[in-house]
Amino acid sequence: MEPNNHKIIESVIVVVAYILLRIISSKLIDRTMTKKIVQKQRGKIIKKALNLIYFSIFSIFILLIWGVDQKELALFISTVLTVIGIALFAQWSILSNITSSIIIFFNHSVKLEDTITIIDKDYEVEGRVSDIGLFFVILKTKKNRRKYPSQTMYLFKK
């Protein structure tokens, strides 16, 4: 067999393993949600995070299969992480939003579908939490508008 045929077969195996791992982990999370071990809203967030982690890992495997040098890949990843780190430290609000989203997720202070009031210096926003991302808590107001307030504001549950 030609070397490229081996790479294609290995790539197909990695893609199949990626798909199987996503399906298995999704079913496992769904099962824990039905047993009420994990709340439905938290399960969605856990699925998003796991999918991002799986995609990153399997992308690295594909790059290694197709001949990207490990030293070059490590250099590229460290360079990207350094640039992201510098960008985040240059933008303290983004870094604080990521940190506060992690705290909100693990502290269980706010869940999806909770109604909250956000009190800021200039204005007050009230709405239902429709999504918790890395950068924002997305609210739906009473007028069914989407709001993207910063997570660094004070959150008060109704």
Secondary structure, DSSP 8 states (H G I E B T S, - for coil): --HHHHHHHHHHHHHHHHHHHHHHHHHHHHHHHHTTSS-HHHHHHHHHHHHHHHHHHHHHHHHHHTT--HHHHHHHHHHHHHHHHHHHHH-HHHHHHHHHHHHHHHHTSS-TT-EEEEE-SS-EEEEEEEEE-SSBEEEE-TTS-EE--BTTSEEEE-
